[in-house]
Each structure stands twice: as structure tokens, then as C-alpha cells.
Amino acid sequence: MAIGKGHHLHLIDGSGFIFRAFHALPPLTRKSDGLPVGAVSGFCNMLFKMLEGNTGHDAPTHLAVIFDHSSKTFRNDIYPQYKAQRPPMPEDLRPQMPLTREATRAFGLCCIEQEGWEADDLIATFACQARDAGARVTIISSDKDLMQLVGDGVEMMDGMKNVTIGPDEVHAKFGVAPNRVIDVQSLAGDSVDNVPGAPGIGIKTAALLINEYGDVETLLERASEIKQPKRRQTLIDNAEQVRISKRLVTLEKNVPVEVSIDAMEVQPLDPEVVLPFLADMEFRTMTTRVAAKLGAAAPTIAEPPPDTSTGAEPDMPAIDHSKYEIVRDAAALQTWIDRVYQRGYVAVDTETTGLDEMRADLVGVCLSVEAGEACYIPLSHVNGTGDLLGGAERCEGQMDFAQALEMLTPMLEDAAILKIMQNAKYDMKIFARLDVTVAPFDDTMLISYAQNAGLHGHGMDALAERYLDHKTIPIKTLIGTGKKQITFDLVKIEDAAPYAAEDADITLRLWTALKPNLVTSRTTNVYETMERPLVPVLAQMERHGVKVDRDHLSRMSNTFAQKMAGLEDEIHTLAGRKFNVGSPKQLGEILFDEMSLEGGKKGKTGAYGTGADILETLAAQGNDLPARVLDWRQLSKLKSTYTDALQEHIHPETGRVHTSYSIAGANTGRLASTDPNLQNIPVRTEEGRRIREAFIAEEGNVLVSLDYSQIELRILAHIAEIESLKQAFRDGHDIHAMTASEMFGVPLDEMTSDVRRQAKAINFGVIYGISAFGLANNLRIPREDAKAFIDRYFERFPGIRKYMDDIVAFAKEHKRVDTLFGRRIHTPEIGAAGPRAGFANRAAINAPIQGTAADIIRRAMIRVPAAMEAAKLPGRMLLQVHDELLFEVPKEAADDLIGTVRQVMENAHMPAVALDVPLIVEGGTGANWAEAH
């Protein structure tokens, strides 16, 4: 039936809804295998409500669910940085994305995505087609980018809140009518999608300007008339940037869609399709409800055996915030300390003024010795009306800080009392700054991580919902958000206590639930030997930090600015005229219209693509201008990301940078460095290496770098049992030259650097499951040649192919892979279809190799402090960067340290794992990091 007057089309923003459902709904797993399905459940409920007309809106006559196909679209051709800062998809959400598409088809609905286009563009096109045909359109989404479509028979509905969004709601949000939303967004930009806009102009200011001048083009033409000098100059300087932003936020309404809106007509649900899908997801309630609606028999869903894996106590009392106690005097605190000694363990949590352990102040301490019973000990709360700059007035009803600390310290340091914490490293660093050493301890975050890496997050809020079915009090309800956010010491004690004491109560309950499962999941060894012992090691490293030369960074920033200016002049000379080097549009016109270089490809908006891959191809062909633009972009990134940003992270008191390592951040066990990230400082370019020169030793000391040589290739040779590779490592041969000789039949004494480079690219690429396409890009050779290289590689080293096939098969059967040390890395996506299948397979192949390497360096880091102490070596371990450890030591002790630590690192796998290849550690020293490595 052709769509027209009287019909009602619902267009569901599938990608947007699933993200919101994931974050808004409690986590849910399929009990038979632990697959996350909470967002899928919310998605299916929404679809069923739509089809039933139970949303307060008319039931649709036509309906389609629209998904994003991939991250790259024509907008990336206009502006390469578009959506570049989007965080990676949550691990628990990844396996649910393909399931939502299956759900859409199971409900008999059109499931639409199209390469090169965002879901919003498809929705805009279908909405306009249906509106022009006389039909009503309801867009199921709360995405502000879609609000430009509202009006003339098109409305929006928030599928989570069941709220209609019409012209009035759009005006309330943007301050303009829907037809001017694009103009406001062009000026205000979007930090989430990395749409630049005009710096310093927000939604309110943008709305004022558009209401005064009518549209963004008129505004830019008349910018010189604006009275406010700063606003006027901002618009003049950033006019081109605003125009680019407008193209980014303007939805394409004429996508050459591959599906007709007539095909979206709603059909009766087919019980033989929808019910088996719901049953397979183990949605018992929904399966019954849909079956009843269809008058069909509900499929039987087998009940899983009783879940004893968590060790949770069935009679654990409900959480009651009113039962928590505020400890205000020494007598009350002594009562709690006595209870701790009777019990032998205590959950401990701290409340502080911020998240930076090196700068945050302790505000209060929380204790719990039994589920449902917890206390908060306020120590540093102040009145919000006090003068914070001159010293705020301390709140009444608190213990003296020094007295409380004096009473708590013996218990916190007592070897007979187990301290239970969530993310123990944070609390230990807070106490360490007060000269309190917390030990022994358990960490619920790491207990969860050891068992369930890859399945879900390990923060307290996520664990509480997952294992305790409890939603914790959000911190923002106490301290607010944005500009009005306050620090925790300004929260009233009576309001702070329920939130704070809940943390300790939840931590104790999680420990009770999760600790026993270390045994049943066979992950006790991982937790006891590689997770928990690493915490105090990292805490000491982070507290000590690494010295950074601010003047060096400042000089580099200035040098980079000067070089960028010089490159701009050179680029302008090569181009024959001046233009904005940072404008992809202008650059494309120069390269392909004015210089007539080959390879120009316009995107959907008519702008040429000027991404790094395109410029690199042009530069490789001998074109100077794109080569200089690449140099300019590299300098711009180094300046903004490193030389400028690192200066902001230098601690005002220590003069050092104190990074923080996330132990549970990566599924494979690799540590992640944050605030700032010191693991991604580039070292392949001269300018990048110079950044490491800013990391220096104190006077009289040197920095010492010890780095594993090709550790992942050595592990691959062992795991895949490649005898020729193993022997090459044993004999100390150049592994890349040996591989090239094996593959290409070139004698070692006739080896060229180009042939060795090709073998090196394959050696490292194969660990990550590189494709012919990826290798072709890396080596800049035809894809057919790259495929031939890979095929020849597997012919010469058949064990690698066998390893890959075996590990993928294991992952599909067990939904996980293991490292040589027993670390479990879950792979819930391994059964995904389509493009995700290749990603999941590559991840499964790489995980045991990368994870084993991560385990080895963890084991080394744990052993190093004791080895240094036994050898009476001065100095400190400062940083861990993938396969490298960095130390600071008196110059005269550097050689002894290298000898001692090298011995530890090269034998870190023993006695747990005996490798068939030797581990080799290379050492170096220098006044700065660049010299040492």
C-alpha cells in the first residue's frame, strides 16, 4: 500500500535508543551464558509498545528502525575531526548492538542502515518523503540533531520518557523555531560530536544572535556590526569554521535510500519468528505477554540451575539508609573500632574533595562490618556560606581530625584486620599522604575484574546494580554538576552520611558476593599474584611521579608554533596563495581544483576528502604541499595534546607529573595511564621524541629505561609452537631479517632494508590479525601483493594459522580466552555476525598474546621493589609504558640497578610458566627519558 494521507510513519532512531537504554536501564544478563541483554530487553519492550499503541500516541501504520552503519560518513570528508573524540562503545553494549537488529527483524519490521550515511540522514530523508506524501511522521528519538525536522506534520517522541517533542519544546531548548536550529547549532557547535562552532558562543548567545539577524549567513556577513568586541572578533575570525559546522549539523534530506517507505507498512507479528527470539534471549515475562497478545503458546524457557557463582547470601538485609550512623565523637568511634576487631575485617571508604589523589583532601571516612550496618565519620565538612578563599567555617558535630586519624591508624595498619575497599589504590593514596599505610586489603573492583574482564564494568555503581540489584545514590544529587558543582566538604553532614556510608555497605556486600567465586572461577591465582599485589606498587609510583621540565615544554610549544608558522608560509608559497591550512574544504580546493592533483574525491556535500590517508598517498607520489600539511598537522597535535597540555598537569608542590594507572581498564590486563596519558607520547618522529626530553631526573640522578625486546613475538612463537621462530630467538638472530629470509628466500647477508621492513610489518601485523587491506595500507603496496605476502607467511609458518583457528574455536565454545598465567578474557562478541565478527576474531587472537605480555610485566613490577631492597639499591620505579619500565636512580647506582632489574624482568614468568624462548630486556640511561630509551 502506497503511503499517504491517513497513514502514520514511526521512524525509530535505533542506535540512539539502544545507547540510552543501556545507560538508563539496570544491567541484565542471559543466565544461560552471561550474555549482556539489558539494552535489548528495553529495546524489545519499546517496539512492542509502539506496535500496540500503548505510548499515548496513535499506533503506526508504517514503522522502521534506523541504525548507524559505521562511524565514517561524508562529514568526515568535510571535517576529519568530526566525532573523533567519541569514547569507545562500552564493553557490555558491543554484543547487544547486533541483537537489536535481530530483534527488529524478529518483530517483522524494517531494519535499515546504509553505508556512508548516519541514521539521522536516513531519518530526515524518510520523514520528508512521508510528509510530502501526506502522511504524519513521528520520530522516536530525543536527539537534538533531529529537532531541525520538527514541524509540518513531523513530530518527535522521547521513547524512554514517552514525551512528545513539538515546535514549543524545540523552542524551549534552542530559543528558536525548528527551522533555525541548524543556525544555532552552527554557532554553538557540539563538543560530543566535535563540531567546532564559534569558540565561546553557547546555545543562549547563538539564539540571541539568530533571532536578531535571522540566519547564520546574514549574521556572518554583518558580523562587523556586532557591538560586543570579543563576540564580533570571534565571528569574524571563525566564519569559515562556522560555515563548516553548518554543513556538519545540516541533515541530508535527499539520501539515495535503498528502501521504499511503502515497504515499512506494519505487518501482523509472526509468532513463529518473534517468540523464539524472545525465548532465546530468555525474556520470560515478555515472551509470555507477547504470546498472550498473539493467542499463541509461549515457548518453554529452561530455568537455569541455582546461581551459586557469586556466593551471595540470600538473607542479606535490604539497604536502609536510615540505619546508617554518623560518628561524631571518640566514644562512638571506639565502639566501631571494637566491632572491627571482633569481626576481623572492615569495609573502608573515603570521601574527599576531588578525584585527584595528589590534591584532594580527606573529608570523611566510612566503615562497615556487617551488611546493612555502616557509619560515616565526618572530619572536614565546612559551611557553604563560609569564605572558601579565606578559610571556611568548620561545621559542628565532627571529631577533631587529628584525634580521629590517631584512633583509626592502628586499625588501618593492623596486619590482623583485613581492610576491604573498592578501587583500593585511591583510598590508599589518600591515607598515604597522611602517613597511614593501609594493609592488608582486598579490592572488590579487582576481584570482579579477575573473574569478569570483558563482560562488564567494575565500578561500584555497575557492580551494585549487577550483583545486588541496587541503584546507588548518585553523587551529583549531592554536589551538583557543571558550574554549580561543589566539593564534598560543602555537603551537609546529614546529607553526606547516607551516600558515604552506603559506599562502605555496598563494598562489604560485594566482597561477600564476589570473593568466594574466585575459587569456583579458578581466578584466585590471578587476583592474588597479579592484581592485588600490584596496587601498592602503583600507588607508590604514582605518588612519586616523574619530574618534568616546564621550561622545556614551553620552549617546545613556542618552537612548534614558529615551525607551524613557517610551514604555513611554505604551504602558501606551494599553493600560490594564502588559505586556512586548518580548513579541509579550502585545502581540498587547492589540491584538486587549483593544482589538479589526481585522487580527489568529493563527499556528499561536494567537499574533497583531505584525511591523513589521502594526504599520505599524495605525498608518497612526490607532492610537496600535502607532505607539508601533514607536517603542520603533526606539529599542531603535538603542541595541543602534549607540550601545552602536559604543563597543566605539573603538580604545583612537587613539580612532577603524577599519572594514574587503571588496573582494570583493559580486558587484556594492560595498564592504562590517565590524567595525563603518558603511554601514548609519540616516539617515531624527532619532534615526538623531543617531548620525552622534558621528562628529567633530579640533579645527581639519571633515568633508567628497561624494555622487553619483541616480547609479544616471543610469546607468539611459544604459544603457536613455531620452531623456526623459537630457534631464531634462542640464537639471538634478527627476527625480522630471519622472517624475510624464510618468506622471500633471500640470504641473510643479501637482505635489503626494504625486504626486512616488509617482514617486520607482517610479523607485528599478524599478532593483530591484520588484513590484506591493512597491510597494503601500511606498506603502500597493492592489496593483491599484500594478500600474497600474508598467504606466503602462513605457508612458511603454518603453526600461526593453526593457533589462530584454534583460539577462535576455543573462544566461540567458551566465550573467553586465557593467558598463559590463567587470566580470563571474556569475548562476548565472538558470535557476532557481519563486520563485528572479524573484529571479535582478531581480538580473541591477540588477547592471549597481549594479555600474557601484560601479565609478565605485572609480575616483574611486583617483584622489583623487593629485589631493589634486597640489593640495597636506591632509586624509584617511576613509569610503566607497555613493555618498558622507567626508573630514577643516583647516577653511580645505575649499572647495578640495570643488572638487578633486568634479572627480575627476564625471569618474571618463572616459575609459573616456562617459555620456550628467552626474554631479553634492553637497558639504557640518560639525563632524560629520550636519552634513556
N, C-alpha and C positions, 0 to 999 in steps of 0.2 A: 504494500500500500504506500503510495506516494505521500510523504509528509506534507502537511498543510494546515489550514485553519482548523482549530478544534483539537489539534494534537499538542502534546506537551512532551518536550525532549528534556531529559535529565542527562547532563554531562558530568561525570564524576572524575575529579582530579585524583586518580588512584595513587600516584606517588605521594602527593601531599597528604592524603588521608592516612596512608599507612604509616608515614612518619609521625603524624600527630597521635595516632592510635598507639603506636609503640611507646611514646613518651608519656601519654596520658593514662594508659590502662595498666593494671598490675601485670607483672610477667606471668606467663603460663607456659608450661612445657607439656609435650605429649609424654604421658607417663611410660609408654612402652619403650621409648628410646631417648627421652630427654630433649627432643627437638623443640626449640622455642616456637610457640604458635599463638602467643597472646595477641599480637597485632592482627594476625589472620582471623582470629576469633572476632575481634572488634569489627574488622572489615566485612566478614560474612553477616554479622548482625545488622550492619548498616545496609547492606544490599537487600536483605530480606525485608527490612522496614520500608525501604524505598518501594520495593515491588508490591508490598501490602498496602502502601499508602498510609502507614502509621507514623508519619512525620508531621502531621498537621497540614500537609500540602497535598495537592492532587497526586494520585498515583500516575506515574509516567506512562505514556503510550509508546514512547521510544526512550531507550536508555543505552548509554555506552560508558565504559570506564577507560580513561585515557592515562597512559603511563609515559614517563620519560624513557626514551630508548637508550641514550648514552649521555655522557657529560659534555661531549663536544658538539657544538652546533655552529651555525653561521655566525653567531655572536662572537665566538672565539676568533673568527677571522677579522671582525671589526675591532675587537679589543682582546688581545691574548690573555690578559689577566682576569677576564670575566669568570667569576665563580672559582678562581684559582685558590682562594683561601677557605673554601668549604672544607669542614673537617671530614675525616673518613667516616663511612657508614658504621654505626655501632655493630659490634660483632654479633649480637643477638638478633639484629634486624636482617642481616645479609641473607640467611637461609629462608627468611619469610617473604622476601620480595617475589621470587618465582612462584611461591604458593598463592600469593594474591592473584596472580594471573590465572593460575589453575582454578581458583575459587570463582573468578569472573566467568570463565567458560563453563564451570560446573553449574552456575546459575543461568546458563543459556544466554549470556549477554555478550555484546561485542567487546572484545579486549583489543585496544588499539594503541599502537606505538609506531613511530616512523623515524627511521634514521635521519639524522641531521636536523631534527626539529624537537623543540621542547613540547611537553604536554600542553603548556599554555597556548602555544601557537595553534596546535590542533584543535583545542577547545574553542579558541577565537574563531577559527575557520568554520567549524561545525555550527557554532552558535549563530554566526552571521548567515550561513546558508539556511538554517531552520527559521530564523527570524524573517528573512527575505521571502521564505515560502509561506509565511503567515502563522507559523507555529509559535507557541510560548516556549521559552527556554529557561531552565533552572540549572545553574552551575553549582555543583556540590563541592564547595571549597571555601576556605577563609583566606586564601592567598591574595594579598593586596595587589599583586600584579594583574589579577583578573578583574579588578574593580573598574578598570577603564572600559569594560564591556557592558556594565550595568546600564539599563535604560532601554526604552523602545522594545519592550517585550522580553528583555533579558534581565533576570534577577540572579542573585546568589543565595546559597543557603549554607551555613556552617553545619556540616554533617555531624560534628562532635557535640555542638551545643544546641542544634536544631533551631537556629536563629536565622531569620531572613535578613539578607543584606540588599537594600534597595538604594535609590539615589540619596535619601536622607542619611542613611548610615555611612555611605561613602563620603558625603559632605562632612559629616561629623569627624571622620578620620583624617581627611586630607584638607578640609577647609575650602574645597572647590567641588564643582559638579563633576560627575564621572568623565565627561568629555575633556576635562582639564587635568585629570590625574596624571597623564603622561608628562605634562609640563612640570608639575610639582615634583614628580619623581626624577625628572631630568636634572633639576636643580639640587634636590636633596641627596640624590644618589642612594646607594644601598650597600652598607658595609658587609652584609651577609653574602650578597652576590658579587661584591667587589665592583659595583657600578660607581665610578668616581664622583659624578656630580660636581658641584662647586664647593670647595672647601669652606667650612664654617656656616653653610646655609642649611638649615634644617627644614622640616615639614612646615612649621608655622611661618617662618620667614618666606619660604618658597610660595606658600599660599597667598601671603600678602602681596608679593610681587606679581604673581599671575593675576590676581584679582584686580590689580591696578593697571597692568599693561596688557592683559588679555591672553597672551600666549608667550612661549619661551623665545620664539624668533623675534617677535616685536620687542621683548624685553632686552635681548642681546643687542639689537640694532639701536636701542635707545638707552643703553647702559650708561652712557656718559651723562644722562640727565639725573641719575640717582643721587640723592643728596648725601647719603652716608658715604664718606670717602672709602672706608675699608670695603664695604659691600660693593661699591661701584668698581673699585680696582679688582676685586675678586672676580667679578663677572667679566670684566674686560680681559683679564689675564687668562681666564679659564673658559672662554667662549667655545673654543673647539672641543674642549673636554665635555662641556655641557651638551653640545650637539652629538657627540659620540654617545653620551649617556642616553639621550633621547632615542637614538636608534636601538640601543640595547634594551630599553624598557618598553618600546613600542611592539605590541604583539602583531605578528603577521596574520592577516585575515584571509589570505589567498594561498594557503599551502596547497600544493597539488596532492590532495589527500587520496589515499588508495581505497577508502571505504566510503560507500554512499550512506547518507543519513537515513535513507529508506531502509537500509539493512539493519538499522538499530531498533526496529519495531520489537516491542517486548513480546516474547512468546511464553506460553504456559511452562512452568517448571516441569522438568522431566525427572520424576522420582528415581528412575534408574541411573541417572547421572549425578544429581545433586546429593542424594542420600549416601551413596557410597563414599563420596568425597568427604562429607561431614563426619561420617563414621571413621574414615581413615585418619582424620585429624583428631579423632576422639573427643568431639564436641557433643557430649551426651545430651545435655539439655536442649541444645539447638537441633540436634538430629530428631529428637522426639517431637519438638514443636513443629518443625517443617513437615515431618511425616504426618502429623495430625492435620495440618493445613491441607495437605495433598490427599488425605484419606488413604495413605499407604502405610504398610507395616514398617516400623523403624528397624533398621539393621541392628543386630546384636553387636555390642562393643564389649570385647572381653575385658573384665576387670583385672588390672594388674595385681600381682601379689602385694601384700602389705609392704609399704616402703620403710625398710629399716636402715636404709643407707645413711640417713642423716643422723641417726642416733637421737633424734629429738624426743624429749619427754612428753608423752601425751597429756600429762596432767599439769603442764606448765601453766601458771595462772595468767589470766588476761592482764594486759598492761593497763595500769590505773595510775595516771599522773598525780592524782590527789594523795596517793600513798607515799610519794617521794618526800624526803625530809631535807630541810635546809639546816645545815650545821653552822651555828653562829658563835659557839664558844668552845673552849678547850674541853670541858666535861663531855659535851656531846660528841666531839671528835674522838676523844679517848674511847668512848663506847663503841664507835665504829671500828677503831683500830683493834680493840679487844676482839670484836667479832671476826675481823680478818685473821687474827692469829688462831682463833678457834677453828676457822674454816680451812686455812692453809693456802687460800688463793683469793684474789680480788680482781674484779674488773676495774680498770683505771682509765679515766679520760680527762683531758684538759680543755678548758675554754680559754681562748686567747684573743688578742686584739686584731689578729690578722692571720694570713696563711703563710707568710714568710717566717720560718722558724728562727731566722737570724735577726729579725727585727721585732717580731710580735712579743707582747708582754703577757704574762700569765694573769688571767682574771679569776679563774676558779678551778677547782678540782672536783671530779665526780668519782664516787665509789659504789660498787655493788657486790654483794657477797651471796645473794640469792635472787633468783628470778622474781621480779615484782617488787624487790626491796632495793632502793638506791638512795643516795644522798648527794647533795650539791654543797660544796664548801666555797662560798663566795669569799674572794680575797681582795679584789681591786676594783670593785664597782664604784663609779663616781656619778654624781648628779649631772643630768643632762643640761642643767641650767648653769653649771659652773663654767669658768673661763678656762677652756682647754689649753690655751696657749700659756696662760699664766699659772696653771695648776688648778684642776677642777676639785671641787669639794668631795671628799670621800664619803660614800654612803654609810649610814649607820647599820648595825646588825651584821657586822662582819668580824671575823677573827683578825688579830694582828697577823700580817703577812709572815713575818719572821717566826713568830711562835708556831703558826700552823705548819710552816715548812720544817721547823725543828722537830715537830711531832711526827710528820709524815715521812721524813727522810729515812729513819731506821727501818721502817716497814718497807719502803720502796727499794732499799738496798739489801734487805734481808734475803739471804740465799735460801731460806726455808719457806718463803712466801712467793708463790707464782703470781706475777702480775699479768693480767690478760688485757690486751689492747687491740684496737682496730687501727691499722696503719701505725704501728708502734714507733717507727722511726721519727715521726713528727713529735709525739709526746716525749720521747727520749731526748730529742734535741732541745726541747723547751726546758726540761728538767736539767739537762747537762749545763745549760747556760747559768743555772742556779747552783752548780756544783753538786748535783744529785745524779748518781749513776744507777739507773733502773735495771735490776736484774734479780732473778731470771724472769723471762717473759714468754708469753705466747702471743701470736698475732693472728687474729681471725681473718684479716684480709689475705694473708699469705697461706693460711690453712685452706681457704676457699680456692686460692689461685693454684696451689699444688694439685688440687683434685680436679678443677674445672676450667683450666686455661683454654680459652677458645669457645666456651659455652655461654658465658655471661660476664658482666662486670663484677667487680669485687669490692665496690664501695659499700658503706654501711647501709645506705638507703636501699640500694638494689638487693642486697642480701636480706635485709629485714622483710622486704616485700616477698622475696622468693621463698625464704625458708621459714619465716614466722608469720607470713600473711598480715604484716603490719606496715602501715604507712607512717613514717616518722614525721615529726613536726618540722616543717621547712624552716630553715634558718632565716629566709627572707621575711617571714612573718614577724621576726624579732628585730632585725637590723635594717630591713627595707632593701631597696635596690637603687641603682643609679646614683644621681647626685645627692639624693636624700639619705643614702645609706650611712649608717652609724657603725661605730665599733662596738664590740660586745660589752665592753666595760660601761657603756652608757645605757645598756638594757637594765630595767628594773630587776632587782634580785628575785622578786616573786614571779616575774615573767620568765626569767632566765632558768630558774630551777627545774621546771618540768622538762624543758628542752634538754638541759645539760644532763640531768640525772637519767633521762631516757637513754642517752648515748651509752652510759655505763650499763644500764639494764639490758639494752639490746646486745651490747658486746658480750655480756655474760651468757645470754640466751644463745647467741650464735656459736659461741665456743662450745656450749653444751650440745648443740645440734650438730656441729661440723667436726669437732675434734675426733670423735670415735670413728668417723668414716675414713680417716687417714689410713687406718688399718685395713678396712674392708676394700678400699680402692687401691691398696698397695702403693700409696704415695707417702708413707711415713718417712722413708729414706730421703725423698726429695725435699720434704719440708724440714727435716731435722738436720740435713747435711748441707743443703744449698740455699734454702730460703731464710730460715730463722737466723743462722749464724752470720749471714751477710748484713743484717740490719745494723748492728753496732759498728761494723767496718765502714759501711756507707755513711753512717751518722758522723763518724769522726772525720772522714774525708770531706764531707760537705761543710762541716763546721770550720775546718782549717781553710778550705778554699784555695784558690791559686791567685798569686799576685799578678796584677795587670797594670801595664804602663799606660796611664791615661793620656799622657802627652804623646806617646807613640801613636795611639789610636786617633787622637786629634789631628796629628800631622798627616796620618794616612787619609783621614777624611778630607782634609784640605788638598792633599795631593790628588786624591781621586776626583775631587771637584775640578781641579785645574786640568787634569787629564781629560775629563769629560768635556770641559770647555774646548780644549784643544781638538779633541775628536770631533766635536760639533763643527768647528771651523773646517776641519779636513773633510768631513762629510758634506758640508755645504759646498765646498770647492768641487768635490767629485760630482755633486748633483748639479752644479751650475747655478744654484740659487739657495737662498735660505728657506728653511722649513722647520717645523717642530719635529725633532728627531724622535720624540716620545709618542708621536701620533702615528699609529699603524695605517690610518687612512692616507695621510699625506705621504708616508714612506712608500706605500703601495703604488700611489700615482707616480712618484718619482721613478721607482724601479721599472714598472711595467708599461706605463704610458709614455713617460718622457725619455727613459733610457732604453725602452723596448727590449728589456731582458726577457729571455724565454722562461716559461714555467709559471707565469702569472695566472692565478685562478681566482675569479671573483666569487664571493659568497652570495647568499640570497639577497643581501642588501645592496649588492653592487660594488662593495669594497673588496680590494685584493687581500688575500691572506698574507701575513708577514710574520708568521710564527718562526721560532728558532729553527725548526726543521727546514723550512723554506729558505731562510737566510743562509743556513749552513750549506745547503745544496748550491745556492748561487755563489757562495764564497769559494766552495771547492772547485767551481768552474773558472776561477780566476778573477772574479769580480770584486774589486776593492771596496766599493761602497757598502754592500751588505756585510762584508767582513768587519769594516769599521763600526757599523751599527751593532753588531754582535759584541764587539769590544766595549762599546759605550753601555750597552745593556748590562754586561757583566760588571762593569765598574759601578753602575747605578745600584745594582743589587748588593754588591759588597759594601757599599757605603751605607745604604739604608738599613740593611739587615745585620751588619756586623760592626763596622767601625763606629757608626753613630750609636747603634743600639747597645753595644757592649759597655759603653761609657756609663749608660744609665744603670747598669747592674753592679757597678763597683760599690761595695759597702762603704758608707761614709766613715765608719770607725776603723775597719780592718784594712781598707784599701785593696781588698781582694774580691774576687768574684766567687760567689758561693752557689754553684749549681745544685739542683736537687735531682736525685736519681729515683725513677719509678721502678720498683722491683717487679710489680705486677702489671706493667704497661703493655708488654708484648707477649703474644701467645707462646713464642719460642723460648722465652727465658732471657732474651737480650734486655739489657738495661736501657732505659730511655732517659736522656738528660733534658731537663726543662728549667726555664727561668734562671739563666738562659740555656739554650741548647748548645752545648759545646761539642756535640758529636757530629755536627754537620758543617763545621768550619771547612771550607774547601781547601784542598792542598794540591790540586793538579795544575793550578796556574800560579805564576810568580806573585801576582797580587794577592791571591788567596793564601799562599804560604806566608806572605809577609804579615798576615793577621796573626799567625801563630808567634811571630816575633814579639808581639805585645805581651805574651804570657811569659813572665820572667821569674827568676829566683831572687830571694833576698840576698843582700850583699854577703859574700863569703860562701854562698851556696851555689849549686848548679841544679839544673833539671836533668833527670834521667828518664829516658823512654825505653821501655822494653816491650817488644811487639812480636806476637806469634807470626811466623812466616807461613803463609799459604795454608792456614790451619784447616779451612773448610775443604780444600782439595785433598789434604791428607786424610781427613775423616771420610771423604767420599771414596778414596782408594781403599780404605779399610772396610767400610760398610759394603761397598759394591764388589769387594774382593777382586780388584783389578791388579793382577800380579805384576804386570809391567810397570804400572804407576807406583806400586808399593816398592818395587826394587829400585826404581829411579829415585825415590825419596830416601831409601836406605843408603844409596850410593852418593847422595848429595848432588845429583845432576840438576841441570837447568830443566825444570819440569816442562816449561813451555816449548823449549827447543826440542826436548825429547818427544813431546806430543807431535810437534810439527814433523819431526823425522819419521815417526810411526805413520802419520796420516799421509804425508806427501812424498815419502820415500827420498827425502833429502838428507844426505850425510850431515852429521853434526858440524863437521869442520867446513861445510859449504853453506851453512844456514844463513839466510838473509834476515835482516830485522823485520821486513815486511811479512815474510812467511811466519816468523815467530810471533809477530803481533796477531796474525790471524788465528794461530793456535791458542794464544793467550785468551783471545776473545771467546773462543769456543770453550776452553777449559772453565772459565768463570761463568760463561753463559749457561752451560749445561746444568750447573748446580741450580739455576733458577728456571730450568725448563724453557730456555729461550727458543723462540720460533724462528723459522727461516726469515720471516719478515723482520723480526727484531735484530737478528744477526746481520741481515742485509743493510739495515739502517746503521748499525754500529760500525761495520766495515766499509760502508758505502760501495757495495758491490751488488750486482743483480741478484734478485731473490732466488733465481734458479741456481746460481753459483753457491749461495748461502745454504740452500737445501742440500746441494751435493756435498758441501763440507760437513754438514751435520750427519748426513747418511754415512759418509765415509768414517766419521768419528765413531759412530755406533758399530760399524763393521770392525774397526780396529779394537774397540773396547766394548765387546758385547755385554760384559758384566754390568755396564752402566744402564743399558736398556733394560736388562733383567731386573736390576734394582728398581728402576722407575716403575715398571709394570707391577712388580711385587708390592711396592709400597702403596701404590694407588689401590690395588686389590685389597690390601690389608685395611686401608683407610675406609674403603666402601663397606667392608664387612664389620669393622669395629667402630666406625665413626671417630677414629682417632689414630694418631701415630705416636711412637715413643722414641725418645732419645736413647743413646747407649746407657745412660745413667737412670733410666726409668721415668724421666719426665713425661707426663702425658699431655699431648697437644691435641685437643679435640678438633674435629673437622666436620662440623655440621653441614657445611655446604657441599660436601663431596658428592652428593647425589643430585646436585643441581643440573638443570638442562640448559642448553644454549651456551652463550659466551661465558657464563659463570662457571660452567663445567671445566673449561680449560684453566681458568684462574684457580679453582679449587684443587685441581690435579697438580698444578705447579706448586701451590702452597704446600700440599701434602708431601711432594717430592723433596722440597727444600727444607721443610721443618725439622726432620731428624738430623740433618747435617748442621744447619744453623743452630738448632737447639743444643746439639752436643757440643759445639764450639762454645756456646754461651755457658753451658754447664761447666766446661773445663776452666774458663776464665773466672767463673764464680768460685770454684773450688780453690783456684790459685789465690784469689783476693782474700778468701777466708783464712788461708794458711800463712800469707805474707806477714801480718803483724807479729805472730808468734815467732816466725823464722828470724825476723829482724831483731826482735827482743833477745832471742837466744844467741844471736851473733853479736849482740850489744852494738847494733848499728843505729846511729842517729838518723833522723830524716822522717819524712811522712809520705804516704801514698796520697796523691792529690786528685787524679782523674782516671777514669776508665773510659776509653773511646774504642768501642767494638773489640778489637783484638790487641789493644795497646793499654799499658798501664804507665802512668806518669808519676814520678816521684820528685821530691825536693830534698836535697841532702847536702851536708857540708862537702865542699869540693874534694877534700882529702879522703872522704869515705865513699866516693862514687864508684870506684872499681870494685870495692868489697860488696857494695850493695848490688851491683850488676851481677856479680858471681852468685850471691845468695839468692836473689830473687829469680834469676834465670833457672837455677836448680829447682826452685819451687814450681815455677811455671811449666817447665818441661816435663815435670813428673806429677802434675796436678791430677791427671786422670787415674793415677795409681792410688791404692790397689784395686779400686772398684772395676776399672776397665783396663785391659792390656791391649794397647793398639799395635797393629802390625807395622806401623810406620813411626819413625821418631818425630817428636815435636821439637821444632827449632825456634828459639827466641833470639831475636836480634836486639842489641842494646846500643844506646848512644847517649852522650851527654852534651850539655851546652848551657850557655847563659840564658837561653830562651827556648821555647818549645820547638821552634823551627830548626834550631841547631841540634837539638837533642834527637829529633826524629828524621 
